[in-house]
């Protein structure tokens, strides 16, 4: 079996182990996968508030000019270190793709009484978001100090129902933040295929941000195939 075939087999099998791996291990595999399939990291560093995207960018960038073949070999070797019998085990595992880049969000807890509208969105509390919007519809256009609107945060957090709710309440699907990024940029960078599909279905455009990057340029590897068809 050639290197690329073994690598693809390893990448497929790794998805069955994703829930058992630490965040650092997931980041390492993510970076090696990007290096092997795309090459050295050439995209701009995400903004500081894009925590998950920033961690993934750092892990990938730290591989510097490692060759694609070396990245594949490292990926295979690190999987072998975790499970020496993975090739045999893979024969009995169904093939699936589950993104390995969704890291646990570690944020300081805020008491309910102190939470803002955006805090409820970040936590994915659909009912509370609905209640607040019913009372104050203008919240739909509430921009935080970093230039993000509610729909950017909803897309970043991967909550399709809240994204749909915000759209129904009048949010602009092509809203751009202070850096020119749209909800599509956020959903794509985190690998939220359900949100990416929904945004395209209601008219989202592959707009370039202030750095000239389209959503597919910052997308998680798990949805690149889909975006390249759009």
N, CA and C atoms as a LAMMPS dump frame, in Angstrom:
ITEM: TIMESTEP
0
ITEM: NUMBER OF ATOMS
690
ITEM: BOX BOUNDS ff ff ff
-5.0000000000000000e+02 5.0000000000000000e+02
-5.0000000000000000e+02 5.0000000000000000e+02
-5.0000000000000000e+02 5.0000000000000000e+02
ITEM: ATOMS id mol type element x y z
1 1 1 N 0.847 -1.201 0
2 1 2 C 0 0 0
3 1 3 C 0.881 1.25 0
4 2 1 N 0.583 2.23 -0.856
5 2 2 C 1.395 3.432 -0.933
6 2 3 C 1.146 4.333 0.276
7 3 1 N 2.036 5.31 0.464
8 3 2 C 1.949 6.205 1.622
9 3 3 C 0.61 6.925 1.696
10 4 1 N 0.159 7.471 0.567
11 4 2 C -1.085 8.232 0.567
12 4 3 C -2.293 7.366 0.941
13 5 1 N -2.301 6.138 0.454
14 5 2 C -3.401 5.228 0.783
15 5 3 C -3.41 4.902 2.273
16 6 1 N -2.231 4.65 2.837
17 6 2 C -2.132 4.355 4.272
18 6 3 C -2.551 5.574 5.091
19 7 1 N -2.128 6.748 4.637
20 7 2 C -2.498 7.98 5.327
21 7 3 C -4.012 8.185 5.324
22 8 1 N -4.64 8.012 4.173
23 8 2 C -6.097 8.185 4.091
24 8 3 C -6.825 7.178 4.977
25 9 1 N -6.294 5.98 5.028
26 9 2 C -6.871 4.945 5.884
27 9 3 C -6.722 5.343 7.351
28 10 1 N -5.565 5.889 7.695
29 10 2 C -5.318 6.332 9.07
30 10 3 C -6.234 7.489 9.45
31 11 1 N -6.413 8.438 8.523
32 11 2 C -7.264 9.595 8.787
33 11 3 C -8.71 9.167 9.001
34 12 1 N -9.133 8.176 8.236
35 12 2 C -10.494 7.663 8.392
36 12 3 C -10.66 6.959 9.732
37 13 1 N -9.665 6.147 10.087
38 13 2 C -9.757 5.396 11.344
39 13 3 C -9.696 6.316 12.559
40 14 1 N -8.938 7.379 12.462
41 14 2 C -8.769 8.272 13.611
42 14 3 C -10.103 8.805 14.123
43 15 1 N -11.07 8.962 13.224
44 15 2 C -12.364 9.502 13.632
45 15 3 C -13.038 8.633 14.701
46 16 1 N -12.732 7.34 14.697
47 16 2 C -13.333 6.445 15.689
48 16 3 C -12.713 6.635 17.065
49 17 1 N -11.552 7.304 17.11
50 17 2 C -10.855 7.519 18.378
51 17 3 C -11.002 8.936 18.902
52 18 1 N -11.621 9.812 18.122
53 18 2 C -11.643 11.237 18.446
54 18 3 C -12.096 11.533 19.863
55 19 1 N -13.134 10.844 20.339
56 19 2 C -13.674 11.117 21.672
57 19 3 C -12.732 10.689 22.788
58 20 1 N -11.735 9.849 22.463
59 20 2 C -10.811 9.346 23.473
60 20 3 C -9.517 10.152 23.535
61 21 1 N -9.326 11.062 22.595
62 21 2 C -8.074 11.817 22.522
63 21 3 C -8.156 13.142 23.263
64 22 1 N -7.017 13.602 23.729
65 22 2 C -6.954 14.897 24.409
66 22 3 C -6.991 16.024 23.383
67 23 1 N -7.231 17.239 23.84
68 23 2 C -7.247 18.394 22.937
69 23 3 C -5.91 18.564 22.239
70 24 1 N -4.813 18.338 22.969
71 24 2 C -3.487 18.477 22.366
72 24 3 C -3.255 17.436 21.276
73 25 1 N -3.731 16.221 21.511
74 25 2 C -3.581 15.18 20.495
75 25 3 C -4.412 15.501 19.259
76 26 1 N -5.635 15.995 19.48
77 26 2 C -6.486 16.362 18.354
78 26 3 C -5.859 17.487 17.538
79 27 1 N -5.29 18.467 18.228
80 27 2 C -4.644 19.573 17.534
81 27 3 C -3.466 19.084 16.693
82 28 1 N -2.708 18.175 17.257
83 28 2 C -1.54 17.645 16.542
84 28 3 C -1.976 16.927 15.269
85 29 1 N -2.988 16.077 15.38
86 29 2 C -3.465 15.352 14.201
87 29 3 C -4.07 16.32 13.182
88 30 1 N -4.783 17.328 13.678
89 30 2 C -5.36 18.331 12.773
90 30 3 C -4.248 19.007 11.968
91 31 1 N -3.201 19.444 12.679
92 31 2 C -2.104 20.161 12.021
93 31 3 C -1.403 19.273 10.988
94 32 1 N -1.145 18.037 11.363
95 32 2 C -0.474 17.119 10.431
96 32 3 C -1.352 16.843 9.21
97 33 1 N -2.658 16.741 9.432
98 33 2 C -3.565 16.501 8.305
99 33 3 C -3.541 17.687 7.335
100 34 1 N -3.609 18.902 7.896
101 34 2 C -3.564 20.099 7.046
102 34 3 C -2.236 20.166 6.282
103 35 1 N -1.139 19.895 6.982
104 35 2 C 0.183 19.956 6.348
105 35 3 C 0.292 18.918 5.233
106 36 1 N -0.291 17.75 5.474
107 36 2 C -0.205 16.671 4.491
108 36 3 C -1.074 16.927 3.272
109 37 1 N -2.212 17.555 3.456
110 37 2 C -3.172 17.725 2.365
111 37 3 C -3.139 19.104 1.711
112 38 1 N -2.669 20.1 2.448
113 38 2 C -2.647 21.473 1.919
114 38 3 C -1.226 21.993 1.76
115 39 1 N -0.345 21.617 2.695
116 39 2 C 1.012 22.141 2.705
117 39 3 C 1.194 23.099 3.871
118 40 1 N 2.305 23.831 3.923
119 40 2 C 2.561 24.767 5.016
120 40 3 C 1.452 25.812 5.151
121 41 1 N 1.238 26.244 6.382
122 41 2 C 0.188 27.221 6.668
123 41 3 C 0.536 28.58 6.07
124 42 1 N -0.319 29.064 5.182
125 42 2 C -0.091 30.361 4.532
126 42 3 C -1.2 31.363 4.831
127 43 1 N -2.211 30.942 5.586
128 43 2 C -3.344 31.834 5.851
129 43 3 C -3.038 32.754 7.029
130 44 1 N -3.664 33.935 7.09
131 44 2 C -3.422 34.865 8.195
132 44 3 C -3.879 34.282 9.528
133 45 1 N -3.252 34.716 10.605
134 45 2 C -3.63 34.256 11.939
135 45 3 C -5.02 34.772 12.281
136 46 1 N -5.903 33.916 12.821
137 46 2 C -7.255 34.353 13.19
138 46 3 C -7.207 35.418 14.282
139 47 1 N -8.303 36.139 14.446
140 47 2 C -8.384 37.145 15.499
141 47 3 C -8.338 36.477 16.87
142 48 1 N -7.945 37.228 17.889
143 48 2 C -7.744 36.659 19.22
144 48 3 C -9 36.033 19.798
145 49 1 N -10.193 36.54 19.401
146 49 2 C -11.422 36.014 19.985
147 49 3 C -11.892 34.73 19.284
148 50 1 N -11.236 34.361 18.211
149 50 2 C -11.546 33.094 17.538
150 50 3 C -10.643 32.015 18.146
151 51 1 N -11.01 31.613 19.356
152 51 2 C -10.142 30.749 20.152
153 51 3 C -9.819 29.434 19.45
154 52 1 N -10.837 28.716 18.998
155 52 2 C -10.602 27.418 18.367
156 52 3 C -9.783 27.556 17.091
157 53 1 N -10.159 28.519 16.268
158 53 2 C -9.44 28.732 15.013
159 53 3 C -7.987 29.107 15.282
160 54 1 N -7.764 29.899 16.329
161 54 2 C -6.411 30.311 16.685
162 54 3 C -5.541 29.156 17.122
163 55 1 N -6.109 28.255 17.909
164 55 2 C -5.357 27.085 18.366
165 55 3 C -4.974 26.191 17.194
166 56 1 N -5.906 26.009 16.274
167 56 2 C -5.631 25.17 15.113
168 56 3 C -4.571 25.813 14.218
169 57 1 N -4.679 27.129 14.056
170 57 2 C -3.71 27.859 13.229
171 57 3 C -2.306 27.713 13.806
172 58 1 N -2.163 27.903 15.122
173 58 2 C -0.859 27.794 15.778
174 58 3 C -0.257 26.409 15.584
175 59 1 N -1.094 25.374 15.77
176 59 2 C -0.595 24.006 15.638
177 59 3 C -0.106 23.743 14.223
178 60 1 N -0.847 24.219 13.245
179 60 2 C -0.47 24.026 11.836
180 60 3 C 0.763 24.852 11.5
181 61 1 N 0.767 26.115 11.898
182 61 2 C 1.878 27.026 11.589
183 61 3 C 3.188 26.506 12.165
184 62 1 N 3.122 25.857 13.338
185 62 2 C 4.336 25.365 14.003
186 62 3 C 5.018 24.216 13.255
187 63 1 N 4.355 23.661 12.266
188 63 2 C 4.978 22.603 11.465
189 63 3 C 5.918 23.177 10.408
190 64 1 N 5.894 24.5 10.276
191 64 2 C 6.792 25.211 9.361
192 64 3 C 6.751 24.627 7.945
193 65 1 N 7.902 24.23 7.403
194 65 2 C 7.971 23.759 6.019
195 65 3 C 8.04 22.239 5.906
196 66 1 N 7.523 21.532 6.897
197 66 2 C 7.504 20.063 6.831
198 66 3 C 6.858 19.626 5.523
199 67 1 N 7.454 18.66 4.851
200 67 2 C 6.921 18.195 3.579
201 67 3 C 5.62 17.421 3.78
202 68 1 N 4.858 17.292 2.706
203 68 2 C 3.595 16.554 2.779
204 68 3 C 3.843 15.091 3.148
205 69 1 N 4.891 14.497 2.55
206 69 2 C 5.196 13.098 2.85
207 69 3 C 5.597 12.93 4.312
208 70 1 N 6.379 13.868 4.824
209 70 2 C 6.796 13.785 6.227
210 70 3 C 5.588 13.929 7.152
211 71 1 N 4.66 14.802 6.783
212 71 2 C 3.453 14.996 7.596
213 71 3 C 2.61 13.719 7.596
214 72 1 N 2.494 13.079 6.435
215 72 2 C 1.747 11.819 6.359
216 72 3 C 2.401 10.751 7.229
217 73 1 N 3.72 10.637 7.122
218 73 2 C 4.437 9.637 7.91
219 73 3 C 4.298 9.899 9.408
220 74 1 N 4.375 11.161 9.809
221 74 2 C 4.218 11.519 11.218
222 74 3 C 2.815 11.203 11.717
223 75 1 N 1.831 11.501 10.867
224 75 2 C 0.428 11.23 11.211
225 75 3 C 0.234 9.729 11.462
226 76 1 N 0.74 8.929 10.537
227 76 2 C 0.61 7.473 10.642
228 76 3 C 1.352 6.949 11.868
229 77 1 N 2.564 7.475 12.099
230 77 2 C 3.367 7.011 13.233
231 77 3 C 2.712 7.367 14.558
232 78 1 N 2.162 8.574 14.661
233 78 2 C 1.536 8.984 15.917
234 78 3 C 0.264 8.192 16.195
235 79 1 N -0.462 7.834 15.136
236 79 2 C -1.624 6.973 15.324
237 79 3 C -1.176 5.58 15.765
238 80 1 N -0.093 5.103 15.182
239 80 2 C 0.441 3.79 15.551
240 80 3 C 0.901 3.77 17.003
241 81 1 N 1.466 4.902 17.46
242 81 2 C 1.897 4.99 18.863
243 81 3 C 0.704 4.875 19.807
244 82 1 N -0.424 5.417 19.388
245 82 2 C -1.634 5.371 20.209
246 82 3 C -2.279 3.99 20.156
247 83 1 N -2.318 3.424 18.945
248 83 2 C -2.925 2.104 18.763
249 83 3 C -2.119 1.316 17.729
250 84 1 N -1.187 0.483 18.191
251 84 2 C -0.325 -0.278 17.274
252 84 3 C -1.084 -1.202 16.332
253 85 1 N -2.303 -1.556 16.666
254 85 2 C -3.067 -2.488 15.823
255 85 3 C -4.154 -1.776 15.013
256 86 1 N -4.005 -0.47 14.797
257 86 2 C -5.072 0.288 14.158
258 86 3 C -5.405 -0.225 12.755
259 87 1 N -4.407 -0.689 12.014
260 87 2 C -4.675 -1.147 10.647
261 87 3 C -5.588 -2.373 10.635
262 88 1 N -5.367 -3.279 11.581
263 88 2 C -6.235 -4.444 11.684
264 88 3 C -7.617 -4.039 12.169
265 89 1 N -7.643 -3.146 13.177
266 89 2 C -8.92 -2.694 13.728
267 89 3 C -9.749 -1.953 12.683
268 90 1 N -9.061 -1.232 11.79
269 90 2 C -9.766 -0.423 10.786
270 90 3 C -10.596 -1.267 9.836
271 91 1 N -10.2 -2.513 9.671
272 91 2 C -10.916 -3.382 8.733
273 91 3 C -12.347 -3.659 9.185
274 92 1 N -12.575 -3.561 10.489
275 92 2 C -13.909 -3.849 11.015
276 92 3 C -14.687 -2.601 11.381
277 93 1 N -14.082 -1.423 11.143
278 93 2 C -14.739 -0.163 11.484
279 93 3 C -15.454 0.43 10.273
280 94 1 N -16.691 0.925 10.431
281 94 2 C -17.37 1.602 9.33
282 94 3 C -16.684 2.924 9.023
283 95 1 N -16.651 3.305 7.768
284 95 2 C -16.019 4.567 7.384
285 95 3 C -16.95 5.738 7.678
286 96 1 N -16.406 6.758 8.284
287 96 2 C -17.203 7.959 8.595
288 96 3 C -16.255 9.134 8.705
289 97 1 N -16.82 10.314 8.629
290 97 2 C -16.015 11.521 8.82
291 97 3 C -16.634 12.355 9.921
292 98 1 N -15.897 12.52 11
293 98 2 C -16.317 13.364 12.108
294 98 3 C -15.17 14.321 12.353
295 99 1 N -15.446 15.604 12.319
296 99 2 C -14.354 16.566 12.472
297 99 3 C -13.639 16.384 13.796
298 100 1 N -12.319 16.466 13.791
299 100 2 C -11.55 16.29 15.017
300 100 3 C -11.049 17.625 15.55
301 101 1 N -11.561 18.708 15.01
302 101 2 C -11.015 20.008 15.372
303 101 3 C -11.898 20.815 16.312
304 102 1 N -13.029 20.272 16.741
305 102 2 C -13.906 21.016 17.63
306 102 3 C -13.445 20.847 19.074
307 103 1 N -12.704 21.816 19.552
308 103 2 C -12.141 21.725 20.882
309 103 3 C -13.117 22.255 21.922
310 104 1 N -12.92 21.812 23.169
311 104 2 C -13.784 22.267 24.263
312 104 3 C -13.59 23.757 24.474
313 105 1 N -14.68 24.477 24.577
314 105 2 C -14.621 25.911 24.805
315 105 3 C -14.42 26.159 26.293
316 106 1 N -13.315 26.783 26.649
317 106 2 C -13.017 27.036 28.051
318 106 3 C -13.189 28.525 28.33
319 107 1 N -14.268 28.883 28.92
320 107 2 C -14.555 30.273 29.219
321 107 3 C -14.982 30.414 30.666
322 108 1 N -14.769 31.571 31.218
323 108 2 C -15.145 31.839 32.593
324 108 3 C -16.664 31.819 32.736
325 109 1 N -17.129 31.153 33.777
326 109 2 C -18.56 31.071 34.004
327 109 3 C -19.115 32.419 34.435
328 110 1 N -20.316 32.746 33.94
329 110 2 C -20.995 33.997 34.273
330 110 3 C -22.348 33.645 34.863
331 111 1 N -22.723 34.31 35.934
332 111 2 C -24.026 34.034 36.533
333 111 3 C -25.125 34.497 35.584
334 112 1 N -26.277 33.84 35.628
335 112 2 C -27.375 34.15 34.717
336 112 3 C -27.763 35.621 34.753
337 113 1 N -27.771 36.201 35.94
338 113 2 C -28.212 37.591 36.08
339 113 3 C -27.277 38.565 35.377
340 114 1 N -26.022 38.158 35.186
341 114 2 C -25.034 39.041 34.548
342 114 3 C -24.855 38.778 33.055
343 115 1 N -25.541 37.771 32.524
344 115 2 C -25.356 37.417 31.127
345 115 3 C -26.032 38.406 30.192
346 116 1 N -25.338 38.723 29.127
347 116 2 C -25.879 39.606 28.102
348 116 3 C -26.527 38.76 27.014
349 117 1 N -27.143 39.423 26.063
350 117 2 C -27.746 38.734 24.924
351 117 3 C -26.717 37.868 24.202
352 118 1 N -25.517 38.414 24.018
353 118 2 C -24.479 37.66 23.325
354 118 3 C -24 36.47 24.15
355 119 1 N -24.007 36.603 25.466
356 119 2 C -23.623 35.47 26.313
357 119 3 C -24.583 34.298 26.124
358 120 1 N -25.881 34.6 26.032
359 120 2 C -26.878 33.542 25.844
360 120 3 C -26.695 32.863 24.488
361 121 1 N -26.293 33.656 23.49
362 121 2 C -26.03 33.08 22.167
363 121 3 C -24.815 32.158 22.235
364 122 1 N -23.754 32.613 22.889
365 122 2 C -22.534 31.809 22.995
366 122 3 C -22.799 30.475 23.693
367 123 1 N -23.741 30.485 24.637
368 123 2 C -24.066 29.261 25.374
369 123 3 C -25.087 28.392 24.651
370 124 1 N -25.632 28.906 23.55
371 124 2 C -26.589 28.111 22.778
372 124 3 C -27.954 27.99 23.411
373 125 1 N -28.356 28.993 24.19
374 125 2 C -29.641 28.954 24.894
375 125 3 C -30.728 29.551 24.001
376 126 1 N -31.29 28.699 23.149
377 126 2 C -32.235 29.159 22.138
378 126 3 C -33.461 29.864 22.737
379 127 1 N -34.031 29.29 23.793
380 127 2 C -35.244 29.869 24.381
381 127 3 C -34.997 31.268 24.911
382 128 1 N -33.862 31.469 25.588
383 128 2 C -33.544 32.79 26.148
384 128 3 C -33.293 33.799 25.029
385 129 1 N -32.627 33.367 23.982
386 129 2 C -32.373 34.247 22.837
387 129 3 C -33.699 34.687 22.218
388 130 1 N -34.621 33.734 22.069
389 130 2 C -35.946 34.032 21.531
390 130 3 C -36.673 35.037 22.411
391 131 1 N -36.658 34.83 23.731
392 131 2 C -37.348 35.721 24.671
393 131 3 C -36.804 37.142 24.592
394 132 1 N -35.487 37.269 24.556
395 132 2 C -34.876 38.599 24.527
396 132 3 C -35.149 39.315 23.205
397 133 1 N -35.136 38.571 22.113
398 133 2 C -35.429 39.182 20.821
399 133 3 C -36.889 39.621 20.723
400 134 1 N -37.793 38.847 21.316
401 134 2 C -39.208 39.221 21.315
402 134 3 C -39.425 40.524 22.073
403 135 1 N -38.657 40.712 23.14
404 135 2 C -38.782 41.928 23.957
405 135 3 C -38.082 43.116 23.307
406 136 1 N -36.945 42.833 22.675
407 136 2 C -36.132 43.915 22.099
408 136 3 C -35.56 43.484 20.745
409 137 1 N -36.337 43.609 19.673
410 137 2 C -35.906 43.176 18.338
411 137 3 C -34.599 43.807 17.859
412 138 1 N -34.274 44.988 18.365
413 138 2 C -33.065 45.677 17.912
414 138 3 C -31.791 44.944 18.308
415 139 1 N -31.898 43.982 19.222
416 139 2 C -30.725 43.207 19.629
417 139 3 C -30.121 42.438 18.464
418 140 1 N -30.906 42.221 17.424
419 140 2 C -30.432 41.476 16.266
420 140 3 C -29.213 42.143 15.636
421 141 1 N -29.108 43.474 15.81
422 141 2 C -27.996 44.224 15.229
423 141 3 C -27.006 44.705 16.282
424 142 1 N -27.026 44.061 17.47
425 142 2 C -26.106 44.427 18.545
426 142 3 C -24.687 44.015 18.175
427 143 1 N -23.794 44.984 18.074
428 143 2 C -22.398 44.697 17.728
429 143 3 C -21.537 44.841 18.976
430 144 1 N -20.663 43.863 19.211
431 144 2 C -19.794 43.96 20.388
432 144 3 C -18.573 44.821 20.073
433 145 1 N -17.699 44.956 21.063
434 145 2 C -16.543 45.853 20.904
435 145 3 C -15.539 45.359 19.876
436 146 1 N -15.658 44.1 19.485
437 146 2 C -14.746 43.542 18.481
438 146 3 C -15.346 43.537 17.085
439 147 1 N -16.545 44.118 16.959
440 147 2 C -17.162 44.223 15.649
441 147 3 C -17.954 43.005 15.218
442 148 1 N -18.285 42.101 16.164
443 148 2 C -19.062 40.913 15.834
444 148 3 C -20.537 41.13 16.151
445 149 1 N -21.38 40.633 15.26
446 149 2 C -22.829 40.672 15.461
447 149 3 C -23.29 39.33 16.04
448 150 1 N -24.518 39.268 16.557
449 150 2 C -25.029 38.003 17.1
450 150 3 C -24.89 36.828 16.14
451 151 1 N -25.137 37.059 14.854
452 151 2 C -25.075 35.942 13.905
453 151 3 C -23.655 35.412 13.742
454 152 1 N -22.646 36.265 13.932
455 152 2 C -21.264 35.788 13.879
456 152 3 C -20.993 34.83 15.039
457 153 1 N -21.454 35.212 16.231
458 153 2 C -21.237 34.368 17.4
459 153 3 C -22.004 33.055 17.282
460 154 1 N -23.212 33.105 16.757
461 154 2 C -24.008 31.886 16.611
462 154 3 C -23.336 30.924 15.632
463 155 1 N -22.798 31.472 14.541
464 155 2 C -22.104 30.644 13.556
465 155 3 C -20.811 30.086 14.136
466 156 1 N -20.113 30.901 14.924
467 156 2 C -18.865 30.476 15.546
468 156 3 C -19.091 29.335 16.525
469 157 1 N -20.227 29.37 17.222
470 157 2 C -20.527 28.351 18.229
471 157 3 C -21.243 27.132 17.662
472 158 1 N -21.571 27.165 16.396
473 158 2 C -22.134 25.978 15.762
474 158 3 C -23.568 25.669 16.105
475 159 1 N -24.345 26.7 16.47
476 159 2 C -25.742 26.458 16.837
477 159 3 C -26.656 26.822 15.676
478 160 1 N -27.034 25.809 14.897
479 160 2 C -27.852 26.032 13.7
480 160 3 C -29.204 26.639 14.046
481 161 1 N -29.845 26.17 15.102
482 161 2 C -31.171 26.667 15.45
483 161 3 C -31.148 28.157 15.772
484 162 1 N -30.094 28.597 16.463
485 162 2 C -29.999 30.022 16.782
486 162 3 C -29.674 30.825 15.529
487 163 1 N -28.84 30.279 14.651
488 163 2 C -28.563 30.958 13.378
489 163 3 C -29.87 31.141 12.608
490 164 1 N -30.671 30.089 12.531
491 164 2 C -31.958 30.164 11.832
492 164 3 C -32.877 31.186 12.492
493 165 1 N -32.897 31.201 13.814
494 165 2 C -33.735 32.15 14.547
495 165 3 C -33.325 33.589 14.243
496 166 1 N -32.026 33.848 14.254
497 166 2 C -31.536 35.2 13.99
498 166 3 C -31.879 35.644 12.564
499 167 1 N -31.75 34.718 11.617
500 167 2 C -32.101 35.044 10.234
501 167 3 C -33.586 35.393 10.132
502 168 1 N -34.43 34.584 10.783
503 168 2 C -35.87 34.843 10.754
504 168 3 C -36.214 36.189 11.375
505 169 1 N -35.386 36.611 12.316
506 169 2 C -35.619 37.886 12.995
507 169 3 C -34.999 39.07 12.254
508 170 1 N -34.377 38.79 11.108
509 170 2 C -33.875 39.884 10.287
510 170 3 C -32.376 40.035 10.159
511 171 1 N -31.606 39.098 10.697
512 171 2 C -30.155 39.201 10.573
513 171 3 C -29.733 39.053 9.115
514 172 1 N -28.718 39.795 8.731
515 172 2 C -28.195 39.745 7.364
516 172 3 C -27.225 38.579 7.232
517 173 1 N -27.527 37.65 6.353
518 173 2 C -26.706 36.457 6.197
519 173 3 C -25.285 36.787 5.76
520 174 1 N -25.1 37.939 5.105
521 174 2 C -23.77 38.337 4.64
522 174 3 C -23.153 39.446 5.493
523 175 1 N -23.599 39.561 6.742
524 175 2 C -23.031 40.561 7.648
525 175 3 C -21.528 40.356 7.785
526 176 1 N -20.79 41.455 7.754
527 176 2 C -19.337 41.372 7.912
528 176 3 C -18.924 41.99 9.248
529 177 1 N -17.967 41.338 9.915
530 177 2 C -17.475 41.872 11.178
531 177 3 C -16.404 42.925 10.904
532 178 1 N -15.708 43.336 11.946
533 178 2 C -14.706 44.383 11.776
534 178 3 C -13.567 44.012 10.861
535 179 1 N -13.388 42.712 10.631
536 179 2 C -12.325 42.238 9.742
537 179 3 C -12.86 41.769 8.402
538 180 1 N -14.146 42.061 8.161
539 180 2 C -14.733 41.703 6.879
540 180 3 C -15.205 40.265 6.788
541 181 1 N -15.189 39.54 7.903
542 181 2 C -15.594 38.136 7.863
543 181 3 C -17.102 37.987 8.071
544 182 1 N -17.669 37.074 7.326
545 182 2 C -19.107 36.816 7.366
546 182 3 C -19.4 35.608 8.257
547 183 1 N -20.683 35.354 8.562
548 183 2 C -21.023 34.136 9.298
549 183 3 C -20.485 32.889 8.594
550 184 1 N -20.412 32.925 7.269
551 184 2 C -19.903 31.788 6.509
552 184 3 C -18.429 31.53 6.82
553 185 1 N -17.648 32.582 7.008
554 185 2 C -16.249 32.425 7.4
555 185 3 C -16.148 31.666 8.719
556 186 1 N -16.996 32.091 9.678
557 186 2 C -16.935 31.502 11.016
558 186 3 C -17.343 30.027 10.989
559 187 1 N -18.453 29.738 10.336
560 187 2 C -18.937 28.356 10.273
561 187 3 C -17.956 27.469 9.525
562 188 1 N -17.386 27.993 8.45
563 188 2 C -16.44 27.207 7.649
564 188 3 C -15.164 26.918 8.432
565 189 1 N -14.648 27.912 9.151
566 189 2 C -13.389 27.72 9.869
567 189 3 C -13.516 26.706 10.991
568 190 1 N -14.734 26.544 11.523
569 190 2 C -14.962 25.582 12.603
570 190 3 C -15.476 24.24 12.098
571 191 1 N -15.741 24.14 10.798
572 191 2 C -16.179 22.871 10.236
573 191 3 C -17.637 22.533 10.455
574 192 1 N -18.49 23.548 10.621
575 192 2 C -19.91 23.295 10.864
576 192 3 C -20.651 23.178 9.529
577 193 1 N -20.636 21.993 8.954
578 193 2 C -21.2 21.785 7.625
579 193 3 C -22.695 22.093 7.577
580 194 1 N -23.446 21.755 8.644
581 194 2 C -24.881 22.013 8.631
582 194 3 C -25.18 23.5 8.512
583 195 1 N -24.382 24.315 9.195
584 195 2 C -24.584 25.767 9.126
585 195 3 C -24.124 26.302 7.78
586 196 1 N -23.009 25.808 7.274
587 196 2 C -22.519 26.239 5.958
588 196 3 C -23.569 25.958 4.892
589 197 1 N -24.146 24.772 4.914
590 197 2 C -25.181 24.425 3.939
591 197 3 C -26.39 25.346 4.075
592 198 1 N -26.802 25.588 5.303
593 198 2 C -27.961 26.457 5.53
594 198 3 C -27.682 27.872 5.023
595 199 1 N -26.525 28.407 5.353
596 199 2 C -26.196 29.772 4.933
597 199 3 C -26.189 29.892 3.41
598 200 1 N -25.627 28.913 2.729
599 200 2 C -25.643 28.931 1.266
600 200 3 C -27.079 28.851 0.739
601 201 1 N -27.917 28.071 1.42
602 201 2 C -29.294 27.873 0.949
603 201 3 C -30.13 29.147 1.025
604 202 1 N -29.711 30.086 1.88
605 202 2 C -30.474 31.329 2.015
606 202 3 C -29.746 32.529 1.412
607 203 1 N -28.746 32.258 0.599
608 203 2 C -28.121 33.343 -0.143
609 203 3 C -26.778 33.834 0.332
610 204 1 N -26.098 33.08 1.19
611 204 2 C -24.763 33.508 1.628
612 204 3 C -23.811 33.529 0.44
613 205 1 N -22.973 34.538 0.398
614 205 2 C -22.013 34.694 -0.694
615 205 3 C -20.592 34.439 -0.195
616 206 1 N -19.716 33.883 -1.033
617 206 2 C -18.321 33.626 -0.64
618 206 3 C -17.495 34.915 -0.684
619 207 1 N -17.861 35.849 0.159
620 207 2 C -17.229 37.174 0.187
621 207 3 C -15.796 37.092 0.723
622 208 1 N -14.914 37.91 0.191
623 208 2 C -13.546 37.992 0.708
624 208 3 C -13.52 38.903 1.936
625 209 1 N -12.716 38.527 2.951
626 209 2 C -12.578 39.394 4.116
627 209 3 C -11.518 40.456 3.837
628 210 1 N -11.151 41.206 4.852
629 210 2 C -10.204 42.303 4.654
630 210 3 C -8.815 41.838 4.24
631 211 1 N -8.539 40.533 4.437
632 211 2 C -7.255 39.971 4.025
633 211 3 C -7.346 39.256 2.68
634 212 1 N -8.516 39.389 2.041
635 212 2 C -8.702 38.757 0.74
636 212 3 C -9.007 37.269 0.809
637 213 1 N -9.4 36.794 2.011
638 213 2 C -9.661 35.369 2.2
639 213 3 C -11.151 35.065 2.09
640 214 1 N -11.493 34.08 1.255
641 214 2 C -12.859 33.602 1.16
642 214 3 C -13.098 32.529 2.232
643 215 1 N -14.356 32.202 2.513
644 215 2 C -14.628 31.166 3.515
645 215 3 C -13.866 29.863 3.278
646 216 1 N -13.748 29.428 2.012
647 216 2 C -13.052 28.166 1.755
648 216 3 C -11.557 28.26 2.056
649 217 1 N -11.02 29.491 2.07
650 217 2 C -9.597 29.665 2.353
651 217 3 C -9.273 29.467 3.83
652 218 1 N -10.272 29.602 4.694
653 218 2 C -10.053 29.443 6.134
654 218 3 C -10.794 28.215 6.669
655 219 1 N -11.355 27.411 5.771
656 219 2 C -12.228 26.307 6.168
657 219 3 C -11.488 25.151 6.825
658 220 1 N -12.194 24.477 7.719
659 220 2 C -11.703 23.253 8.316
660 220 3 C -11.625 22.186 7.216
661 221 1 N -10.651 21.298 7.332
662 221 2 C -10.443 20.286 6.289
663 221 3 C -11.667 19.392 6.095
664 222 1 N -12.488 19.26 7.126
665 222 2 C -13.639 18.348 7.035
666 222 3 C -14.705 18.786 6.045
667 223 1 N -14.694 20.082 5.667
668 223 2 C -15.735 20.558 4.759
669 223 3 C -15.169 21.149 3.461
670 224 1 N -13.872 21.002 3.255
671 224 2 C -13.263 21.581 2.059
672 224 3 C -13.839 21.003 0.779
673 225 1 N -14.08 19.698 0.782
674 225 2 C -14.627 19.063 -0.426
675 225 3 C -15.953 19.684 -0.798
676 226 1 N -16.806 19.925 0.193
677 226 2 C -18.104 20.539 -0.055
678 226 3 C -17.93 21.963 -0.588
679 227 1 N -17.086 22.756 0.054
680 227 2 C -16.912 24.152 -0.36
681 227 3 C -16.29 24.26 -1.744
682 228 1 N -15.423 23.352 -2.088
683 228 2 C -14.786 23.414 -3.411
684 228 3 C -15.785 23.142 -4.539
685 229 1 N -16.929 22.566 -4.202
686 229 2 C -17.964 22.338 -5.211
687 229 3 C -18.889 23.543 -5.369
688 230 1 N -18.811 24.473 -4.43
689 230 2 C -19.715 25.612 -4.453
690 230 3 C -19.191 26.721 -5.368
